[in-house]
Amino acid sequence: MQSTWLHRHQHRECIVFVSGWGMDPTPFQDIPAADCDLCMFFDYRQLQPFALQPFADYERLHLLTWSLGVWVAAHFLADHAEMFASRTAIGGTLFPVDTKRGIPPERYDELVHGFDAEAQETFFRNMFDDPDQCRRFLDHPPQRQAQDLLDELTAIRGLYSQQGPAQNIYTQAIVTSRDRIFSARNQMRAWGRSAMVHNWPHFPFYHLSDWRQLIG
């Protein structure tokens, strides 16, 4: 697991962003965080506990997780959830590989077994339904090697097969209703009626004017 600061200006609050599969900071660089610092976690080839020492001095912490990062964070931060004033899941579930509550196993395994550069781009395109937002992402895609992304898919699949669903640590779940990765129906089954619903695709971040819009 890797981490990097997207915004660090000695603010009193910090967002800890646990991103989805295949990401790095590149597509997120120009999204503002006016009054919060923001640290991003990504690259789940080697899944391990989060290093939380850098956040000890903040007055308030907010956990924001997305896509497969929803499960990763819930799995590894179950014993540390209370250190976050808010904990938001978006576009993912606690059952990441699941027929009715996540990505159906056959679809996930199809991506693993047929993974190549074309499959990677198809996945990225399916995160959007707006051509301009898709183009914005593909103009600044994650700078990672295809083999790394395949290894990451395999690592998440393997650990989930061993450990199963994660504990629900979240104070807020946001369902992305136009999602072509985690279907809205499966997200709703996973979270129930307590979830908020936004009319967004799987990658919602280009709808934001500031990161704070996503924290509870």
BALOBA-1460 file (C-alpha; in Angstrom, 3 decimals):
// residues 216
<rec num="1" residu="m" x="0.000" y="0.000" z="0.000"/>
<rec num="2" residu="q" x="1.249" y="3.469" z="-0.863"/>
<rec num="3" residu="s" x="0.218" y="6.904" z="0.374"/>
<rec num="4" residu="t" x="0.833" y="10.466" z="-0.715"/>
<rec num="5" residu="w" x="-0.355" y="13.939" z="0.213"/>
<rec num="6" residu="l" x="-2.612" y="15.595" z="-2.339"/>
<rec num="7" residu="h" x="-3.024" y="18.677" z="-0.120"/>
<rec num="8" residu="r" x="-0.915" y="19.511" z="2.916"/>
<rec num="9" residu="h" x="-1.127" y="23.039" z="4.302"/>
<rec num="10" residu="q" x="-1.211" y="22.467" z="8.072"/>
<rec num="11" residu="h" x="-4.987" y="22.722" z="8.301"/>
<rec num="12" residu="r" x="-6.713" y="21.523" z="11.465"/>
<rec num="13" residu="e" x="-8.665" y="18.835" z="9.617"/>
<rec num="14" residu="c" x="-7.517" y="16.072" z="7.310"/>
<rec num="15" residu="i" x="-9.295" y="13.752" z="4.900"/>
<rec num="16" residu="v" x="-7.832" y="10.266" z="4.621"/>
<rec num="17" residu="f" x="-8.850" y="9.096" z="1.137"/>
<rec num="18" residu="v" x="-8.675" y="5.352" z="0.453"/>
<rec num="19" residu="s" x="-9.029" y="5.143" z="-3.310"/>
<rec num="20" residu="g" x="-10.111" y="2.389" z="-5.674"/>
<rec num="21" residu="w" x="-8.279" y="-0.158" z="-7.758"/>
<rec num="22" residu="g" x="-5.772" y="0.997" z="-10.333"/>
<rec num="23" residu="m" x="-5.412" y="4.539" z="-9.063"/>
<rec num="24" residu="d" x="-2.599" y="6.884" z="-8.174"/>
<rec num="25" residu="p" x="-2.675" y="10.649" z="-7.454"/>
<rec num="26" residu="t" x="-2.583" y="11.774" z="-11.109"/>
<rec num="27" residu="p" x="-6.348" y="11.984" z="-11.869"/>
<rec num="28" residu="f" x="-7.086" y="13.734" z="-8.567"/>
<rec num="29" residu="q" x="-4.473" y="16.483" z="-8.528"/>
<rec num="30" residu="d" x="-6.656" y="19.402" z="-9.551"/>
<rec num="31" residu="i" x="-9.628" y="18.783" z="-7.228"/>
<rec num="32" residu="p" x="-9.532" y="21.515" z="-4.533"/>
<rec num="33" residu="a" x="-9.511" y="21.008" z="-0.776"/>
<rec num="34" residu="a" x="-9.989" y="24.538" z="0.516"/>
<rec num="35" residu="d" x="-9.720" y="24.023" z="4.259"/>
<rec num="36" residu="c" x="-8.552" y="20.424" z="4.731"/>
<rec num="37" residu="d" x="-5.358" y="18.520" z="4.187"/>
<rec num="38" residu="l" x="-5.803" y="15.328" z="2.196"/>
<rec num="39" residu="c" x="-3.764" y="12.132" z="2.174"/>
<rec num="40" residu="m" x="-4.469" y="9.470" z="-0.441"/>
<rec num="41" residu="f" x="-3.898" y="5.718" z="-0.057"/>
<rec num="42" residu="f" x="-3.644" y="3.529" z="-3.153"/>
<rec num="43" residu="d" x="-1.920" y="0.460" z="-4.679"/>
<rec num="44" residu="y" x="-3.185" y="-2.641" z="-2.888"/>
<rec num="45" residu="r" x="-0.738" y="-5.205" z="-4.249"/>
<rec num="46" residu="q" x="0.578" y="-5.659" z="-0.714"/>
<rec num="47" residu="l" x="-2.326" y="-5.263" z="1.673"/>
<rec num="48" residu="q" x="-1.255" y="-4.281" z="5.154"/>
<rec num="49" residu="p" x="-2.376" y="-2.092" z="8.093"/>
<rec num="50" residu="f" x="-2.493" y="1.654" z="7.493"/>
<rec num="51" residu="a" x="0.276" y="3.867" z="8.828"/>
<rec num="52" residu="l" x="-1.709" y="6.304" z="10.978"/>
<rec num="53" residu="q" x="1.112" y="8.130" z="12.775"/>
<rec num="54" residu="p" x="1.148" y="11.080" z="10.310"/>
<rec num="55" residu="f" x="-2.402" y="12.020" z="11.384"/>
<rec num="56" residu="a" x="-1.868" y="12.151" z="15.146"/>
<rec num="57" residu="d" x="-1.756" y="15.955" z="15.408"/>
<rec num="58" residu="y" x="-4.947" y="16.793" z="13.525"/>
<rec num="59" residu="e" x="-7.949" y="18.068" z="15.465"/>
<rec num="60" residu="r" x="-10.389" y="16.196" z="13.218"/>
<rec num="61" residu="l" x="-9.952" y="13.341" z="10.782"/>
<rec num="62" residu="h" x="-12.393" y="12.238" z="8.093"/>
<rec num="63" residu="l" x="-12.258" y="8.877" z="6.331"/>
<rec num="64" residu="l" x="-13.374" y="8.844" z="2.694"/>
<rec num="65" residu="t" x="-13.293" y="5.549" z="0.812"/>
<rec num="66" residu="w" x="-14.222" y="4.693" z="-2.744"/>
<rec num="67" residu="s" x="-14.861" y="1.570" z="-4.810"/>
<rec num="68" residu="l" x="-12.697" y="-1.379" z="-3.681"/>
<rec num="69" residu="g" x="-11.146" y="0.960" z="-1.119"/>
<rec num="70" residu="v" x="-14.429" y="0.773" z="0.822"/>
<rec num="71" residu="w" x="-13.677" y="-2.821" z="1.769"/>
<rec num="72" residu="v" x="-9.918" y="-2.307" z="2.167"/>
<rec num="73" residu="a" x="-10.387" y="0.520" z="4.677"/>
<rec num="74" residu="a" x="-13.146" y="-1.231" z="6.622"/>
<rec num="75" residu="h" x="-11.040" y="-4.380" z="6.874"/>
<rec num="76" residu="f" x="-7.881" y="-2.691" z="8.135"/>
<rec num="77" residu="l" x="-9.344" y="0.197" z="10.135"/>
<rec num="78" residu="a" x="-12.043" y="-1.607" z="12.110"/>
<rec num="79" residu="d" x="-10.077" y="-1.145" z="15.333"/>
<rec num="80" residu="h" x="-9.345" y="2.533" z="14.620"/>
<rec num="81" residu="a" x="-12.700" y="3.771" z="13.337"/>
<rec num="82" residu="e" x="-13.368" y="6.041" z="16.305"/>
<rec num="83" residu="m" x="-10.393" y="8.242" z="15.491"/>
<rec num="84" residu="f" x="-12.370" y="9.552" z="12.464"/>
<rec num="85" residu="a" x="-15.091" y="12.140" z="13.035"/>
<rec num="86" residu="s" x="-16.838" y="10.952" z="9.875"/>
<rec num="87" residu="r" x="-16.465" y="7.813" z="7.780"/>
<rec num="88" residu="t" x="-17.895" y="7.876" z="4.256"/>
<rec num="89" residu="a" x="-18.112" y="5.064" z="1.705"/>
<rec num="90" residu="i" x="-18.896" y="5.895" z="-1.913"/>
<rec num="91" residu="g" x="-19.383" y="3.687" z="-4.971"/>
<rec num="92" residu="g" x="-18.413" y="0.466" z="-3.212"/>
<rec num="93" residu="t" x="-19.565" y="-2.037" z="-0.583"/>
<rec num="94" residu="l" x="-18.359" y="-4.261" z="2.224"/>
<rec num="95" residu="f" x="-18.905" y="-7.201" z="-0.172"/>
<rec num="96" residu="p" x="-16.652" y="-6.248" z="-3.110"/>
<rec num="97" residu="v" x="-16.874" y="-9.589" z="-4.941"/>
<rec num="98" residu="d" x="-20.477" y="-10.681" z="-4.562"/>
<rec num="99" residu="t" x="-23.295" y="-11.496" z="-6.952"/>
<rec num="100" residu="k" x="-25.928" y="-9.342" z="-5.252"/>
<rec num="101" residu="r" x="-23.961" y="-6.845" z="-3.146"/>
<rec num="102" residu="g" x="-20.774" y="-6.075" z="-5.072"/>
<rec num="103" residu="i" x="-19.072" y="-6.876" z="-8.372"/>
<rec num="104" residu="p" x="-20.337" y="-10.294" z="-9.523"/>
<rec num="105" residu="p" x="-17.527" y="-12.880" z="-9.176"/>
<rec num="106" residu="e" x="-17.711" y="-13.880" z="-12.825"/>
<rec num="107" residu="r" x="-17.206" y="-10.259" z="-13.927"/>
<rec num="108" residu="y" x="-14.326" y="-9.744" z="-11.507"/>
<rec num="109" residu="d" x="-12.628" y="-12.980" z="-12.565"/>
<rec num="110" residu="e" x="-13.203" y="-12.179" z="-16.229"/>
<rec num="111" residu="l" x="-11.276" y="-8.940" z="-15.752"/>
<rec num="112" residu="v" x="-8.460" y="-10.799" z="-13.968"/>
<rec num="113" residu="h" x="-8.124" y="-13.597" z="-16.510"/>
<rec num="114" residu="g" x="-8.479" y="-11.375" z="-19.566"/>
<rec num="115" residu="f" x="-6.531" y="-8.420" z="-18.266"/>
<rec num="116" residu="d" x="-4.517" y="-6.388" z="-20.754"/>
<rec num="117" residu="a" x="-4.147" y="-2.755" z="-21.770"/>
<rec num="118" residu="e" x="-7.444" y="-2.827" z="-23.667"/>
<rec num="119" residu="a" x="-9.337" y="-4.259" z="-20.686"/>
<rec num="120" residu="q" x="-7.766" y="-1.603" z="-18.472"/>
<rec num="121" residu="e" x="-8.930" y="1.226" z="-20.724"/>
<rec num="122" residu="t" x="-12.407" y="-0.303" z="-21.032"/>
<rec num="123" residu="f" x="-12.684" y="-0.413" z="-17.249"/>
<rec num="124" residu="f" x="-11.595" y="3.202" z="-16.957"/>
<rec num="125" residu="r" x="-14.091" y="4.292" z="-19.619"/>
<rec num="126" residu="n" x="-16.874" y="2.427" z="-17.822"/>
<rec num="127" residu="m" x="-16.270" y="4.586" z="-14.750"/>
<rec num="128" residu="f" x="-17.880" y="7.489" z="-16.648"/>
<rec num="129" residu="d" x="-20.998" y="8.313" z="-18.608"/>
<rec num="130" residu="d" x="-19.966" y="11.847" z="-19.555"/>
<rec num="131" residu="p" x="-17.532" y="12.012" z="-22.510"/>
<rec num="132" residu="d" x="-15.875" y="15.204" z="-21.269"/>
<rec num="133" residu="q" x="-15.195" y="13.762" z="-17.821"/>
<rec num="134" residu="c" x="-13.900" y="10.541" z="-19.371"/>
<rec num="135" residu="r" x="-11.575" y="12.523" z="-21.619"/>
<rec num="136" residu="r" x="-10.366" y="14.548" z="-18.638"/>
<rec num="137" residu="f" x="-9.458" y="11.336" z="-16.832"/>
<rec num="138" residu="l" x="-7.804" y="9.683" z="-19.841"/>
<rec num="139" residu="d" x="-5.763" y="12.838" z="-20.446"/>
<rec num="140" residu="h" x="-4.340" y="12.386" z="-16.931"/>
<rec num="141" residu="p" x="-4.559" y="8.640" z="-16.238"/>
<rec num="142" residu="p" x="-2.846" y="6.801" z="-13.391"/>
<rec num="143" residu="q" x="0.834" y="6.309" z="-14.143"/>
<rec num="144" residu="r" x="1.028" y="2.642" z="-13.271"/>
<rec num="145" residu="q" x="2.127" y="-0.515" z="-15.071"/>
<rec num="146" residu="a" x="-0.434" y="-3.038" z="-16.308"/>
<rec num="147" residu="q" x="1.212" y="-5.891" z="-14.382"/>
<rec num="148" residu="d" x="0.939" y="-3.885" z="-11.162"/>
<rec num="149" residu="l" x="-2.794" y="-3.445" z="-11.710"/>
<rec num="150" residu="l" x="-3.267" y="-7.152" z="-12.383"/>
<rec num="151" residu="d" x="-1.320" y="-8.001" z="-9.230"/>
<rec num="152" residu="e" x="-3.525" y="-5.584" z="-7.308"/>
<rec num="153" residu="l" x="-6.737" y="-7.194" z="-8.585"/>
<rec num="154" residu="t" x="-5.402" y="-10.610" z="-7.643"/>
<rec num="155" residu="a" x="-4.318" y="-9.507" z="-4.155"/>
<rec num="156" residu="i" x="-7.721" y="-8.014" z="-3.318"/>
<rec num="157" residu="r" x="-9.535" y="-11.087" z="-4.650"/>
<rec num="158" residu="g" x="-7.307" y="-13.389" z="-2.626"/>
<rec num="159" residu="l" x="-7.650" y="-11.542" z="0.672"/>
<rec num="160" residu="y" x="-11.405" y="-11.161" z="0.284"/>
<rec num="161" residu="s" x="-11.711" y="-14.896" z="-0.398"/>
<rec num="162" residu="q" x="-9.881" y="-15.543" z="2.889"/>
<rec num="163" residu="q" x="-11.440" y="-12.842" z="5.078"/>
<rec num="164" residu="g" x="-14.910" y="-12.246" z="3.643"/>
<rec num="165" residu="p" x="-17.020" y="-9.106" z="4.194"/>
<rec num="166" residu="a" x="-15.691" y="-6.323" z="6.384"/>
<rec num="167" residu="q" x="-17.324" y="-4.824" z="9.450"/>
<rec num="168" residu="n" x="-19.462" y="-1.759" z="8.761"/>
<rec num="169" residu="i" x="-17.461" y="1.126" z="10.220"/>
<rec num="170" residu="y" x="-19.160" y="3.839" z="8.156"/>
<rec num="171" residu="t" x="-21.262" y="6.761" z="9.316"/>
<rec num="172" residu="q" x="-22.428" y="7.464" z="5.758"/>
<rec num="173" residu="a" x="-22.735" y="5.464" z="2.534"/>
<rec num="174" residu="i" x="-23.241" y="7.123" z="-0.851"/>
<rec num="175" residu="v" x="-24.689" y="5.064" z="-3.695"/>
<rec num="176" residu="t" x="-23.603" y="6.156" z="-7.171"/>
<rec num="177" residu="s" x="-26.806" y="5.586" z="-9.137"/>
<rec num="178" residu="r" x="-25.295" y="5.645" z="-12.649"/>
<rec num="179" residu="d" x="-22.516" y="3.205" z="-11.729"/>
<rec num="180" residu="r" x="-21.400" y="0.635" z="-14.303"/>
<rec num="181" residu="i" x="-18.826" y="-1.008" z="-12.010"/>
<rec num="182" residu="f" x="-20.702" y="-1.483" z="-8.713"/>
<rec num="183" residu="s" x="-24.311" y="-1.454" z="-9.872"/>
<rec num="184" residu="a" x="-26.644" y="0.834" z="-7.921"/>
<rec num="185" residu="r" x="-28.946" y="-2.122" z="-7.256"/>
<rec num="186" residu="n" x="-26.132" y="-4.077" z="-5.626"/>
<rec num="187" residu="q" x="-25.006" y="-1.058" z="-3.642"/>
<rec num="188" residu="m" x="-28.544" y="-0.584" z="-2.330"/>
<rec num="189" residu="r" x="-28.785" y="-4.229" z="-1.357"/>
<rec num="190" residu="a" x="-25.508" y="-3.922" z="0.525"/>
<rec num="191" residu="w" x="-26.300" y="-0.705" z="2.420"/>
<rec num="192" residu="g" x="-30.076" y="-0.709" z="2.712"/>
<rec num="193" residu="r" x="-32.319" y="2.331" z="2.992"/>
<rec num="194" residu="s" x="-29.905" y="4.298" z="5.135"/>
<rec num="195" residu="a" x="-27.695" y="5.023" z="2.116"/>
<rec num="196" residu="m" x="-27.698" y="8.367" z="0.334"/>
<rec num="197" residu="v" x="-28.135" y="8.235" z="-3.447"/>
<rec num="198" residu="h" x="-26.379" y="10.584" z="-5.851"/>
<rec num="199" residu="n" x="-26.930" y="10.674" z="-9.584"/>
<rec num="200" residu="w" x="-23.270" y="10.006" z="-10.347"/>
<rec num="201" residu="p" x="-21.209" y="7.462" z="-12.297"/>
<rec num="202" residu="h" x="-18.650" y="5.224" z="-10.605"/>
<rec num="203" residu="f" x="-15.979" y="7.936" z="-10.699"/>
<rec num="204" residu="p" x="-17.796" y="10.892" z="-9.089"/>
<rec num="205" residu="f" x="-14.891" y="13.190" z="-8.337"/>
<rec num="206" residu="y" x="-15.148" y="15.467" z="-11.363"/>
<rec num="207" residu="h" x="-18.582" y="16.509" z="-10.114"/>
<rec num="208" residu="l" x="-16.942" y="18.121" z="-7.087"/>
<rec num="209" residu="s" x="-15.930" y="21.700" z="-6.492"/>
<rec num="210" residu="d" x="-14.213" y="20.663" z="-3.241"/>
<rec num="211" residu="w" x="-13.430" y="17.395" z="-1.465"/>
<rec num="212" residu="r" x="-15.452" y="18.463" z="1.553"/>
<rec num="213" residu="q" x="-18.649" y="17.817" z="-0.410"/>
<rec num="214" residu="l" x="-18.129" y="14.095" z="0.165"/>
<rec num="215" residu="i" x="-17.539" y="13.978" z="3.909"/>
<rec num="216" residu="g" x="-20.300" y="13.675" z="6.447"/>
